[in-house]
Amino acid sequence: MQKSKLWTKDFLAVSLTSFFVFVIFYMLTVTLPLFATDELHASKQSLGLIVTIFLVSGIVFRPLAGKWMTTLGQKKVLLIGVFIFLIGSILYMNIHSLSALLLLRVLHGIGFGMSTTATGAIVANVIPEQRKGEGMGYYATFMNLAMVVGPFVGLTLTNTLGHTAVFTVAVVSSVLAVLCSLVLRVPEVQASSATIEIQPAKGLAAFFEYRSLPISVAGLVVAFSYASVISFVSIYAKEMGFTQASSFFFVVYAVCLLASRPFTGKWFDQYGENSVVYPSILSLAIGIFLLSQATTSWLFLLAGALIGLGFGTITSSFQSIAVKKASPHRRGVATATFFVFFDSGMGLGSFLLGILSTAAGYKGMYMFCSIIALLAIAVYLVLHDRKSQKQRIISQNESLGK
């Protein structure tokens, strides 16, 4: 039987929209701490707030965006989000104080939360059902590439042309995200008679997909540990004398991720989620542990390889699971639910780990985060894997009883 087509114009458009938004997110995440210390003379303890405030504003608006998509439509929410994101990118050019920067991060976070919630919901409707794991894997690859391109371009420009060049690239990328959103055709999904709920979702159920909560909690734990990488690796590399290697950290990250992507998505569809989730979490934990032990550039880059292989695969796998748990017309809410928890882990991690790094140093912080990453295995096992096994057994017994 011939496979349904995956690489359509709409799949590319939504993937590229996500790519340009995340390029800006990751580029600014690794360079704004340097901008804050170099230009605004911010204290070490306040650096985590730059990421935390951004993510908190996104977290607040994600559930709202998920609900708005059921009333306004997915494309309208996406366009509002990317236009807000564009305005925020332009305003970085005129920041001269830490308080103004933090206020701008609130606005930028709103645009980020709305646009990425919308793209996550839209792509779930664009991908053919029988290629969901593979399609979500390739969609996540665009985000993973942004993790590489953003920090690499940002750190390179910071070291050569300065912070203004970084903000200029952010504006250009925002414009490209808007253009990709405009050409995107969104297949609106209506609730069928089989999926429509007896009563409309009320209260918290209107904003959160309860069936996606277990995997979202596991995502929070993973994101908390990864916050140590995305928020502090540039400062850590500078402190350790790996300034040149820091630009290539995310390049190595990408090479390992891209090399594995053709296999992991198909393994997810063919052999089940556990075949990729458990090895990926272990790879992330080992990579973060190696960061704590890095004394040479090659060990620093090896850590980046393992982190890229692990974290990049986890995010696409967890998002696929969250979306699969929901009914088609609730995919926007499920996407919002997953990213509310994921961003909460990233935001809490950035803030709390900034405090921890002051007390224990970056090496101690990374040692602690490797243990947190391992904890994600237990959380995934208890909250998701065991429950899924029980549900499969019940379904098998019911089918045999018929």
Secondary structure as the mmCIF struct_conf table of DSSP 4:
data_model
#
loop_
_struct_conf.conf_type_id
_struct_conf.id
_struct_conf.beg_label_comp_id
_struct_conf.beg_label_asym_id
_struct_conf.beg_label_seq_id
_struct_conf.end_label_comp_id
_struct_conf.end_label_asym_id
_struct_conf.end_label_seq_id
HELX_LH_PP_P HELX_LH_PP_P1 GLN A 2 LYS A 5
HELX_RH_AL_P HELX_RH_AL_P1 LYS A 9 ASP A 38
TURN_TY1_P TURN_TY1_P1 GLU A 39 GLU A 39
BEND BEND1 LEU A 40 LEU A 40
HELX_RH_3T_P HELX_RH_3T_P1 LYS A 44 SER A 46
HELX_RH_AL_P HELX_RH_AL_P2 LEU A 47 THR A 71
TURN_TY1_P TURN_TY1_P2 LEU A 72 LEU A 72
HELX_RH_AL_P HELX_RH_AL_P3 GLN A 74 LEU A 91
HELX_RH_3T_P HELX_RH_3T_P2 TYR A 92 ASN A 94
BEND BEND2 SER A 97 SER A 97
HELX_RH_AL_P HELX_RH_AL_P4 LEU A 98 VAL A 126
BEND BEND3 ILE A 127 ILE A 127
HELX_RH_3T_P HELX_RH_3T_P3 GLU A 129 ARG A 131
HELX_RH_AL_P HELX_RH_AL_P5 LYS A 132 THR A 160
TURN_TY1_P TURN_TY1_P3 LEU A 161 LEU A 161
HELX_RH_AL_P HELX_RH_AL_P6 HIS A 163 VAL A 183
HELX_LH_PP_P HELX_LH_PP_P2 GLU A 188 SER A 192
TURN_TY1_P TURN_TY1_P4 SER A 193 THR A 195
BEND BEND4 ILE A 198 GLN A 199
HELX_RH_3T_P HELX_RH_3T_P4 GLY A 203 ALA A 206
TURN_TY1_P TURN_TY1_P5 PHE A 207 PHE A 207
HELX_RH_3T_P HELX_RH_3T_P5 TYR A 210 SER A 212
HELX_RH_AL_P HELX_RH_AL_P7 LEU A 213 MET A 240
TURN_TY1_P TURN_TY1_P6 GLY A 241 GLY A 241
HELX_RH_AL_P HELX_RH_AL_P8 THR A 243 TYR A 271
TURN_TY1_P TURN_TY1_P7 GLU A 273 GLU A 273
HELX_RH_AL_P HELX_RH_AL_P9 ASN A 274 GLN A 293
BEND BEND5 THR A 296 THR A 296
HELX_RH_AL_P HELX_RH_AL_P10 SER A 297 LYS A 325
BEND BEND6 ALA A 326 ALA A 326
HELX_RH_3T_P HELX_RH_3T_P6 PRO A 328 ARG A 330
HELX_RH_AL_P HELX_RH_AL_P11 ARG A 331 TYR A 380
HELX_RH_PI_P HELX_RH_PI_P1 LEU A 381 ASP A 385
HELX_RH_AL_P HELX_RH_AL_P12 ARG A 386 GLY A 401
#
